[in-house]
Structures are given as structure tokens and as C-alpha cells.
């Protein structure tokens, strides 16, 4: 099947919910106020593109390329990012709802998460070294066997992880979050 190519295009207020789109490459494109909820976006490539105020909840991203992507004000609930293509996988999130999503085994080194809800997200076996979580809610987010070296959690809240199960050299945390890091020891911290 031949791949379609879109470059330097803006897609505004398009409803693509519950539809399938494949074998398309988007380079330097903008998606504004679009609805991709429950869409199958498998086997597409998105490069240097931005999604702004879009709904991608429960979208399927099997073997989808996400290279240097920006998500701003988007709803990205229940997405399995671990099924997407790992080659050059990179993105940033600002003011996004990422609850119930999965990033298992992804490389998210230097990724920015700003003002996001990241509740019940699975980051197991993820490289989050040098990532920045700025003013995010990480309630029930799972960090197991992650690289959290030099990751900055200082302005975020509700995060908990076991330092003995993750690489945590020079990880930046708030003193108010220490209880969440010592949870497994059943300490009474006052």
C-alpha cells in the first residue's frame, strides 16, 4: 500500500472518532480541536507535529511513529503508547490528561510533562532519565524498574516509587514526597 504524505498542513476541528487511518505520514503538521477518540491510528508516522486541544482517548497506536511530537491541552486517556514504534520516539506534554495510559519499555529520556494529570499511568521499565514532571498529579502511577536518574519530580504531587526497584541516582524530589518513597517500610513519618 502506498503511503500518503502531508507536510506543513493544519487540520482543524476534524471528527475522526472511531475511524481507521493508516499508511499516512504527517510532517510538521498541526491538529487543532480534532477528535481521534477510539480511532485506529496504527501504521502512521507523525513527525515534528503538534496536537492542540485534541481528544485521542483510547486511540490505537500500534506501530505508529511519534517523533518529536507536542501534545498541548489534549485528552490522551487509556492510550497504550508501548505499542507504538520505538524508533526516534519523543514527545512532550503540556496541560494534558494522560490517565490510565501505558508507556511500558519506552524511552522517554528528557521528556517534559507540564501541568498534566498522569493518574494510574504505567511507566514500568521506562527510561525517564532527565525527564521533568512539572506540576503534575501522579496518583497511582506505577514506576517499576525505571531509570529515574536525574528525573525532576519536585513540583509534582502524589508520586510514589520504591527507590530499591528503580535507578534513582540524583533524582529530584520534594521533601513532602518522602513518605511516598518510603511507603514499603511502613514508617510513621511526622
Secondary structure, DSSP 8 states (H G I E B T S, - for coil): ---EEEES-EEES-B-TT-B--SEEEES-EEES-B-TT-B-TT-EEES-EEES-B-TT-B-TT-EEESEEEES-B-TT-BGGGSB-TT--EEEES-B-TT-B-TT-B-TT-EEES-B-TT-B-TT-B-TT-EEES-B-TT-B-SS-B-TT-B-TT-BS----GGGSB-TT-B--GGGHHHHSGGGT----
